[in-house]
Amino acid sequence: MQGRSMLPTLHPGDQVLVHPNAYRHRLPQQGDIVLARHPHQGGLYLIKRIQSVVSDQYFLIGDNLSESTDSRVFRAVTLDLILGKVVSLF
C-alpha cells in the first residue's frame, strides 16, 4: 500500500491480501474495499472503498478524502476494472 488515501484504515507500507475471485458469484457491495485498475491509467492500481453502486457503476472513494484521487475525479467505474476484494491486511 502506497499513499495516504485510505487512512486510517490502511497505512503506507501496509500489505493487503486480495481475493481475485470474490466477485465471481456475487457483485461488489457498498462498503467493500477493492483493488481496481485506474480507468485512465491502465498500469495504475488503486485500493478504494465502494461508496455506492448505481446502474452497474461503482463509485470508488478513499477513506481519507483530502488525500484521495478517486471517483470524484475519474467518475464511477465498471465491474471489469475491479480486480478483487481486499480480504486481509498485514
N, CA, C and O atoms as CSV, one atom per row, in Angstrom:
chain,resi,resn,atom,element,x,y,z
A,1,MET,N,N,0.855,-1.173,0.000
A,1,MET,CA,C,0.000,0.000,0.000
A,1,MET,C,C,0.893,1.225,0.000
A,1,MET,O,O,1.780,1.366,0.842
A,2,GLN,N,N,0.647,2.114,-0.961
A,2,GLN,CA,C,1.359,3.381,-1.003
A,2,GLN,C,C,0.345,4.503,-0.851
A,2,GLN,O,O,-0.833,4.334,-1.165
A,3,GLY,N,N,0.791,5.605,-0.387
A,3,GLY,CA,C,-0.090,6.760,-0.289
A,3,GLY,C,C,-0.941,6.746,0.960
A,3,GLY,O,O,-0.964,5.781,1.724
A,4,ARG,N,N,-1.644,7.861,1.141
A,4,ARG,CA,C,-2.405,8.077,2.359
A,4,ARG,C,C,-3.917,8.117,2.106
A,4,ARG,O,O,-4.680,8.552,2.969
A,5,SER,N,N,-4.343,7.668,0.940
A,5,SER,CA,C,-5.746,7.828,0.570
A,5,SER,C,C,-6.708,6.957,1.372
A,5,SER,O,O,-7.903,7.248,1.418
A,6,MET,N,N,-6.212,5.893,2.005
A,6,MET,CA,C,-7.106,5.010,2.752
A,6,MET,C,C,-6.909,5.106,4.265
A,6,MET,O,O,-7.417,4.265,5.006
A,7,LEU,N,N,-6.173,6.130,4.735
A,7,LEU,CA,C,-6.055,6.337,6.185
A,7,LEU,C,C,-7.428,6.637,6.763
A,7,LEU,O,O,-8.197,7.324,6.092
A,8,PRO,N,N,-7.790,6.191,7.921
A,8,PRO,CA,C,-6.988,5.445,8.876
A,8,PRO,C,C,-7.070,3.930,8.703
A,8,PRO,O,O,-6.451,3.194,9.472
A,9,THR,N,N,-7.817,3.450,7.713
A,9,THR,CA,C,-7.991,2.005,7.528
A,9,THR,C,C,-6.702,1.321,7.103
A,9,THR,O,O,-6.305,0.314,7.689
A,10,LEU,N,N,-6.052,1.867,6.087
A,10,LEU,CA,C,-4.794,1.314,5.564
A,10,LEU,C,C,-3.740,2.401,5.598
A,10,LEU,O,O,-4.015,3.565,5.305
A,11,HIS,N,N,-2.522,2.004,5.963
A,11,HIS,CA,C,-1.410,2.955,6.081
A,11,HIS,C,C,-0.359,2.680,5.031
A,11,HIS,O,O,-0.234,1.551,4.557
A,12,PRO,N,N,0.412,3.714,4.654
A,12,PRO,CA,C,1.511,3.475,3.721
A,12,PRO,C,C,2.411,2.364,4.268
A,12,PRO,O,O,2.785,2.374,5.441
A,13,GLY,N,N,2.746,1.419,3.411
A,13,GLY,CA,C,3.570,0.288,3.806
A,13,GLY,C,C,2.775,-0.943,4.197
A,13,GLY,O,O,3.331,-2.039,4.259
A,14,ASP,N,N,1.474,-0.784,4.465
A,14,ASP,CA,C,0.641,-1.958,4.751
A,14,ASP,C,C,0.603,-2.864,3.534
A,14,ASP,O,O,0.688,-2.404,2.395
A,15,GLN,N,N,0.476,-4.140,3.787
A,15,GLN,CA,C,0.285,-5.110,2.712
A,15,GLN,C,C,-1.117,-5.677,2.848
A,15,GLN,O,O,-1.616,-5.873,3.956
A,16,VAL,N,N,-1.746,-5.937,1.712
A,16,VAL,CA,C,-3.103,-6.464,1.714
A,16,VAL,C,C,-3.154,-7.761,0.928
A,16,VAL,O,O,-2.347,-7.999,0.029
A,17,LEU,N,N,-4.115,-8.587,1.285
A,17,LEU,CA,C,-4.403,-9.805,0.539
A,17,LEU,C,C,-5.682,-9.550,-0.239
A,17,LEU,O,O,-6.700,-9.160,0.332
A,18,VAL,N,N,-5.623,-9.770,-1.538
A,18,VAL,CA,C,-6.768,-9.523,-2.413
A,18,VAL,C,C,-7.299,-10.856,-2.926
A,18,VAL,O,O,-6.544,-11.682,-3.438
A,19,HIS,N,N,-8.596,-11.054,-2.785
A,19,HIS,CA,C,-9.259,-12.258,-3.297
A,19,HIS,C,C,-9.728,-11.938,-4.723
A,19,HIS,O,O,-10.709,-11.217,-4.902
A,20,PRO,N,N,-9.023,-12.479,-5.749
A,20,PRO,CA,C,-9.359,-12.117,-7.128
A,20,PRO,C,C,-10.674,-12.711,-7.635
A,20,PRO,O,O,-11.218,-12.239,-8.634
A,21,ASN,N,N,-11.185,-13.726,-6.967
A,21,ASN,CA,C,-12.436,-14.352,-7.415
A,21,ASN,C,C,-13.615,-14.021,-6.513
A,21,ASN,O,O,-14.657,-14.671,-6.596
A,22,ALA,N,N,-13.467,-13.032,-5.661
A,22,ALA,CA,C,-14.519,-12.700,-4.698
A,22,ALA,C,C,-15.838,-12.331,-5.373
A,22,ALA,O,O,-16.911,-12.522,-4.802
A,23,TYR,N,N,-15.748,-11.808,-6.580
A,23,TYR,CA,C,-16.960,-11.344,-7.248
A,23,TYR,C,C,-17.372,-12.250,-8.402
A,23,TYR,O,O,-18.107,-11.838,-9.300
A,24,ARG,N,N,-16.901,-13.461,-8.365
A,24,ARG,CA,C,-17.290,-14.420,-9.396
A,24,ARG,C,C,-18.771,-14.798,-9.264
A,24,ARG,O,O,-19.464,-14.973,-10.266
A,25,HIS,N,N,-19.250,-14.922,-8.013
A,25,HIS,CA,C,-20.631,-15.370,-7.792
A,25,HIS,C,C,-21.524,-14.325,-7.147
A,25,HIS,O,O,-22.720,-14.551,-6.958
A,26,ARG,N,N,-20.943,-13.178,-6.807
A,26,ARG,CA,C,-21.752,-12.081,-6.272
A,26,ARG,C,C,-21.126,-10.772,-6.681
A,26,ARG,O,O,-19.926,-10.702,-6.945
A,27,LEU,N,N,-21.931,-9.743,-6.732
A,27,LEU,CA,C,-21.448,-8.432,-7.149
A,27,LEU,C,C,-20.836,-7.689,-5.970
A,27,LEU,O,O,-21.206,-7.943,-4.824
A,28,PRO,N,N,-19.909,-6.778,-6.233
A,28,PRO,CA,C,-19.358,-5.947,-5.164
A,28,PRO,C,C,-20.471,-5.173,-4.472
A,28,PRO,O,O,-21.473,-4.800,-5.082
A,29,GLN,N,N,-20.262,-4.944,-3.181
A,29,GLN,CA,C,-21.262,-4.273,-2.362
A,29,GLN,C,C,-20.721,-2.957,-1.818
A,29,GLN,O,O,-19.511,-2.775,-1.685
A,30,GLN,N,N,-21.620,-2.059,-1.510
A,30,GLN,CA,C,-21.258,-0.819,-0.852
A,30,GLN,C,C,-20.488,-1.155,0.424
A,30,GLN,O,O,-20.904,-2.012,1.204
A,31,GLY,N,N,-19.362,-0.471,0.626
A,31,GLY,CA,C,-18.537,-0.696,1.806
A,31,GLY,C,C,-17.356,-1.619,1.571
A,31,GLY,O,O,-16.407,-1.598,2.354
A,32,ASP,N,N,-17.380,-2.431,0.514
A,32,ASP,CA,C,-16.246,-3.303,0.199
A,32,ASP,C,C,-15.019,-2.469,-0.131
A,32,ASP,O,O,-15.129,-1.412,-0.753
A,33,ILE,N,N,-13.851,-2.942,0.285
A,33,ILE,CA,C,-12.590,-2.340,-0.131
A,33,ILE,C,C,-12.059,-3.215,-1.261
A,33,ILE,O,O,-11.944,-4.432,-1.120
A,34,VAL,N,N,-11.737,-2.573,-2.387
A,34,VAL,CA,C,-11.391,-3.325,-3.590
A,34,VAL,C,C,-10.076,-2.853,-4.199
A,34,VAL,O,O,-9.627,-1.728,-3.976
A,35,LEU,N,N,-9.479,-3.746,-4.969
A,35,LEU,CA,C,-8.359,-3.398,-5.838
A,35,LEU,C,C,-8.950,-3.172,-7.214
A,35,LEU,O,O,-9.677,-4.019,-7.735
A,36,ALA,N,N,-8.636,-2.028,-7.802
A,36,ALA,CA,C,-9.191,-1.689,-9.117
A,36,ALA,C,C,-8.096,-1.111,-10.002
A,36,ALA,O,O,-7.104,-0.561,-9.522
A,37,ARG,N,N,-8.300,-1.250,-11.283
A,37,ARG,CA,C,-7.409,-0.625,-12.269
A,37,ARG,C,C,-7.921,0.797,-12.506
A,37,ARG,O,O,-9.122,1.016,-12.659
A,38,HIS,N,N,-7.001,1.750,-12.533
A,38,HIS,CA,C,-7.378,3.148,-12.797
A,38,HIS,C,C,-8.011,3.216,-14.189
A,38,HIS,O,O,-7.466,2.647,-15.135
A,39,PRO,N,N,-9.146,3.897,-14.335
A,39,PRO,CA,C,-9.838,3.908,-15.630
A,39,PRO,C,C,-9.102,4.646,-16.740
A,39,PRO,O,O,-9.393,4.419,-17.914
A,40,HIS,N,N,-8.151,5.528,-16.404
A,40,HIS,CA,C,-7.453,6.301,-17.434
A,40,HIS,C,C,-5.969,5.998,-17.508
A,40,HIS,O,O,-5.300,6.422,-18.451
A,41,GLN,N,N,-5.443,5.275,-16.534
A,41,GLN,CA,C,-4.022,4.927,-16.486
A,41,GLN,C,C,-3.935,3.423,-16.221
A,41,GLN,O,O,-3.825,2.995,-15.072
A,42,GLY,N,N,-3.985,2.636,-17.276
A,42,GLY,CA,C,-4.094,1.185,-17.186
A,42,GLY,C,C,-3.068,0.497,-16.307
A,42,GLY,O,O,-3.358,-0.563,-15.752
A,43,GLY,N,N,-1.884,1.061,-16.162
A,43,GLY,CA,C,-0.857,0.435,-15.342
A,43,GLY,C,C,-0.916,0.845,-13.876
A,43,GLY,O,O,-0.068,0.426,-13.087
A,44,LEU,N,N,-1.894,1.649,-13.500
A,44,LEU,CA,C,-2.007,2.131,-12.126
A,44,LEU,C,C,-3.145,1.385,-11.431
A,44,LEU,O,O,-4.257,1.293,-11.950
A,45,TYR,N,N,-2.842,0.856,-10.247
A,45,TYR,CA,C,-3.832,0.121,-9.468
A,45,TYR,C,C,-4.194,0.917,-8.231
A,45,TYR,O,O,-3.349,1.596,-7.649
A,46,LEU,N,N,-5.450,0.830,-7.835
A,46,LEU,CA,C,-5.988,1.604,-6.725
A,46,LEU,C,C,-6.610,0.679,-5.698
A,46,LEU,O,O,-7.173,-0.359,-6.044
A,47,ILE,N,N,-6.508,1.055,-4.451
A,47,ILE,CA,C,-7.279,0.403,-3.401
A,47,ILE,C,C,-8.228,1.467,-2.865
A,47,ILE,O,O,-7.805,2.495,-2.336
A,48,LYS,N,N,-9.517,1.194,-3.013
A,48,LYS,CA,C,-10.551,2.163,-2.625
A,48,LYS,C,C,-11.752,1.422,-2.051
A,48,LYS,O,O,-11.887,0.209,-2.212
A,49,ARG,N,N,-12.614,2.167,-1.383
A,49,ARG,CA,C,-13.854,1.623,-0.837
A,49,ARG,C,C,-14.994,1.940,-1.811
A,49,ARG,O,O,-15.032,3.020,-2.399
A,50,ILE,N,N,-15.907,1.006,-1.974
A,50,ILE,CA,C,-17.092,1.258,-2.797
A,50,ILE,C,C,-18.067,2.074,-1.968
A,50,ILE,O,O,-18.599,1.607,-0.960
A,51,GLN,N,N,-18.290,3.298,-2.413
A,51,GLN,CA,C,-19.213,4.180,-1.699
A,51,GLN,C,C,-20.650,3.926,-2.121
A,51,GLN,O,O,-21.561,3.936,-1.293
A,52,SER,N,N,-20.850,3.696,-3.420
A,52,SER,CA,C,-22.202,3.455,-3.903
A,52,SER,C,C,-22.149,2.692,-5.218
A,52,SER,O,O,-21.137,2.652,-5.917
A,53,VAL,N,N,-23.302,2.084,-5.516
A,53,VAL,CA,C,-23.452,1.330,-6.757
A,53,VAL,C,C,-24.728,1.815,-7.428
A,53,VAL,O,O,-25.814,1.750,-6.852
A,54,VAL,N,N,-24.577,2.310,-8.672
A,54,VAL,CA,C,-25.732,2.800,-9.417
A,54,VAL,C,C,-25.600,2.314,-10.857
A,54,VAL,O,O,-24.609,2.596,-11.530
A,55,SER,N,N,-26.603,1.585,-11.316
A,55,SER,CA,C,-26.644,1.123,-12.709
A,55,SER,C,C,-25.351,0.438,-13.132
A,55,SER,O,O,-24.774,0.774,-14.166
A,56,ASP,N,N,-24.897,-0.526,-12.329
A,56,ASP,CA,C,-23.676,-1.293,-12.635
A,56,ASP,C,C,-22.425,-0.422,-12.720
A,56,ASP,O,O,-21.443,-0.805,-13.356
A,57,GLN,N,N,-22.458,0.722,-12.095
A,57,GLN,CA,C,-21.296,1.606,-11.990
A,57,GLN,C,C,-20.935,1.693,-10.509
A,57,GLN,O,O,-21.806,1.823,-9.649
A,58,TYR,N,N,-19.651,1.622,-10.232
A,58,TYR,CA,C,-19.162,1.588,-8.856
A,58,TYR,C,C,-18.416,2.881,-8.556
A,58,TYR,O,O,-17.425,3.205,-9.210
A,59,PHE,N,N,-18.904,3.616,-7.556
A,59,PHE,CA,C,-18.274,4.868,-7.155
A,59,PHE,C,C,-17.257,4.533,-6.076
A,59,PHE,O,O,-17.624,4.157,-4.962
A,60,LEU,N,N,-15.973,4.671,-6.409
A,60,LEU,CA,C,-14.874,4.324,-5.514
A,60,LEU,C,C,-14.355,5.576,-4.838
A,60,LEU,O,O,-14.186,6.615,-5.476
A,61,ILE,N,N,-14.106,5.473,-3.551
A,61,ILE,CA,C,-13.651,6.637,-2.798
A,61,ILE,C,C,-12.638,6.205,-1.742
A,61,ILE,O,O,-12.737,5.113,-1.182
A,62,GLY,N,N,-11.680,7.059,-1.483
A,62,GLY,CA,C,-10.714,6.806,-0.426
A,62,GLY,C,C,-11.288,7.204,0.921
A,62,GLY,O,O,-12.141,8.089,1.001
A,63,ASP,N,N,-10.824,6.553,1.978
A,63,ASP,CA,C,-11.298,6.899,3.319
A,63,ASP,C,C,-10.785,8.264,3.764
A,63,ASP,O,O,-11.418,8.934,4.580
A,64,ASN,N,N,-9.642,8.673,3.232
A,64,ASN,CA,C,-9.037,9.960,3.574
A,64,ASN,C,C,-9.300,10.913,2.408
A,64,ASN,O,O,-8.478,11.034,1.499
A,65,LEU,N,N,-10.428,11.575,2.439
A,65,LEU,CA,C,-10.895,12.363,1.291
A,65,LEU,C,C,-9.908,13.431,0.836
A,65,LEU,O,O,-9.793,13.695,-0.361
A,66,SER,N,N,-9.200,14.042,1.767
A,66,SER,CA,C,-8.287,15.120,1.375
A,66,SER,C,C,-7.039,14.612,0.674
A,66,SER,O,O,-6.312,15.400,0.069
A,67,GLU,N,N,-6.770,13.302,0.741
A,67,GLU,CA,C,-5.562,12.732,0.136
A,67,GLU,C,C,-5.884,11.746,-0.984
A,67,GLU,O,O,-4.984,11.053,-1.458
A,68,SER,N,N,-7.122,11.662,-1.415
A,68,SER,CA,C,-7.524,10.606,-2.337
A,68,SER,C,C,-7.904,11.125,-3.725
A,68,SER,O,O,-8.667,12.081,-3.870
A,69,THR,N,N,-7.353,10.473,-4.719
A,69,THR,CA,C,-7.825,10.634,-6.093
A,69,THR,C,C,-8.733,9.440,-6.351
A,69,THR,O,O,-8.280,8.296,-6.317
A,70,ASP,N,N,-9.979,9.693,-6.603
A,70,ASP,CA,C,-10.958,8.616,-6.658
A,70,ASP,C,C,-12.074,8.974,-7.642
A,70,ASP,O,O,-11.875,9.810,-8.523
A,71,SER,N,N,-13.223,8.359,-7.500
A,71,SER,CA,C,-14.312,8.577,-8.451
A,71,SER,C,C,-14.831,10.011,-8.467
A,71,SER,O,O,-15.553,10.394,-9.389
A,72,ARG,N,N,-14.481,10.797,-7.476
A,72,ARG,CA,C,-14.824,12.219,-7.527
A,72,ARG,C,C,-14.063,12.894,-8.658
A,72,ARG,O,O,-14.498,13.922,-9.178
A,73,VAL,N,N,-12.922,12.316,-9.041
A,73,VAL,CA,C,-12.096,12.844,-10.129
A,73,VAL,C,C,-12.352,12.089,-11.426
A,73,VAL,O,O,-12.602,12.704,-12.463
A,74,PHE,N,N,-12.292,10.749,-11.375
A,74,PHE,CA,C,-12.384,9.954,-12.608
A,74,PHE,C,C,-13.740,9.297,-12.839
A,74,PHE,O,O,-13.901,8.525,-13.785
A,75,ARG,N,N,-14.710,9.595,-11.987
A,75,ARG,CA,C,-16.086,9.097,-12.089
A,75,ARG,C,C,-16.189,7.625,-11.714
A,75,ARG,O,O,-15.182,6.976,-11.429
A,76,ALA,N,N,-17.392,7.113,-11.717
A,76,ALA,CA,C,-17.639,5.722,-11.353
A,76,ALA,C,C,-16.987,4.789,-12.376
A,76,ALA,O,O,-16.771,5.155,-13.531
A,77,VAL,N,N,-16.678,3.566,-11.912
A,77,VAL,CA,C,-16.032,2.585,-12.784
A,77,VAL,C,C,-16.957,1.394,-12.997
A,77,VAL,O,O,-17.906,1.182,-12.242
A,78,THR,N,N,-16.667,0.630,-14.028
A,78,THR,CA,C,-17.439,-0.574,-14.320
A,78,THR,C,C,-16.780,-1.783,-13.655
A,78,THR,O,O,-15.624,-1.722,-13.238
A,79,LEU,N,N,-17.521,-2.862,-13.565
A,79,LEU,CA,C,-17.073,-4.070,-12.888
A,79,LEU,C,C,-15.774,-4.625,-13.469
A,79,LEU,O,O,-14.972,-5.200,-12.734
A,80,ASP,N,N,-15.555,-4.467,-14.759
A,80,ASP,CA,C,-14.349,-5.024,-15.375
A,80,ASP,C,C,-13.064,-4.381,-14.847
A,80,ASP,O,O,-11.984,-4.948,-15.012
A,81,LEU,N,N,-13.164,-3.219,-14.222
A,81,LEU,CA,C,-11.983,-2.568,-13.648
A,81,LEU,C,C,-11.720,-2.984,-12.200
A,81,LEU,O,O,-10.664,-2.675,-11.649
A,82,ILE,N,N,-12.662,-3.671,-11.592
A,82,ILE,CA,C,-12.491,-4.158,-10.217
A,82,ILE,C,C,-11.837,-5.529,-10.285
A,82,ILE,O,O,-12.404,-6.469,-10.841
A,83,LEU,N,N,-10.646,-5.637,-9.720
A,83,LEU,CA,C,-9.824,-6.838,-9.848
A,83,LEU,C,C,-9.977,-7.800,-8.682
A,83,LEU,O,O,-9.592,-8.964,-8.792
A,84,GLY,N,N,-10.526,-7.345,-7.582
A,84,GLY,CA,C,-10.711,-8.234,-6.441
A,84,GLY,C,C,-11.064,-7.458,-5.187
A,84,GLY,O,O,-11.058,-6.228,-5.158
A,85,LYS,N,N,-11.373,-8.229,-4.150
A,85,LYS,CA,C,-11.765,-7.670,-2.857
A,85,LYS,C,C,-10.591,-7.796,-1.887
A,85,LYS,O,O,-9.960,-8.849,-1.797
A,86,VAL,N,N,-10.307,-6.722,-1.169
A,86,VAL,CA,C,-9.304,-6.771,-0.104
A,86,VAL,C,C,-9.925,-7.541,1.058
A,86,VAL,O,O,-10.957,-7.144,1.600
A,87,VAL,N,N,-9.275,-8.658,1.436
A,87,VAL,CA,C,-9.841,-9.521,2.470
A,87,VAL,C,C,-9.000,-9.578,3.740
A,87,VAL,O,O,-9.475,-10.044,4.776
A,88,SER,N,N,-7.752,-9.106,3.671
A,88,SER,CA,C,-6.904,-9.143,4.839
A,88,SER,C,C,-5.849,-8.069,4.747
A,88,SER,O,O,-5.484,-7.627,3.658
A,89,LEU,N,N,-5.367,-7.658,5.886
A,89,LEU,CA,C,-4.372,-6.583,5.982
A,89,LEU,C,C,-3.228,-7.069,6.862
A,89,LEU,O,O,-3.458,-7.682,7.905
A,90,PHE,N,N,-1.983,-6.793,6.435
A,90,PHE,CA,C,-0.801,-7.213,7.204
A,90,PHE,C,C,0.028,-5.997,7.571
A,90,PHE,O,O,1.066,-6.131,8.220
